[in-house]
Amino acid sequence: MRRFLAVSMVVGFAFLALACSESTSDSAAFEGGPGMLYFYSPDCPVCQGMKPIVDALEHKYADGFKFVRVNVETDRGKERARAHGLIGQPAYLFFDGSNRQVRRLMGAHSQATLEQAIEQTLQGE
């Protein structure tokens, strides 16, 4: 039993280290500027409802804010979602110009709410 617990702890710490490194590599996508990781599933009705809103915001902020879409139905997308501790979608993770996650939102939101989060990220709030 002790051996099982020791192995479990080692595996757990290895997973935690992988999760931390995944978060760092995701935030590197925003090097040189702020941005948002948008986690979605093509089969999720809420995600499909959010698509036009995210599309409109991506178009509006094309020059100063980066958008990275992560499909959680792919193996890589599942890994990235797990690394950020996400258990549902849609999810929006906001990163500042220093590549630090500064806020996160989950579920359906109005365009105004997401735009406010983008503006706060751009202003360093």
Sequence and secondary structure as in RCSB ss.txt:
>XXXX:A:sequence
MRRFLAVSMVVGFAFLALACSESTSDSAAFEGGPGMLYFYSPDCPVCQGMKPIVDALEHKYADGFKFVRVNVETD
RGKERARAHGLIGQPAYLFFDGSNRQVRRLMGAHSQATLEQAIEQTLQGE
>XXXX:A:secstr
 HHHHHHHHHHHHHHHHHHHHHHHHHHGGGTTS EEEEEE TT HHHHHHHHHHHHHHHHTTTT EEEEEETTSH
HHHHHHHHTT  SSSEEEEE TTS EEEEEES   HHHHHHHHHHHHTT 
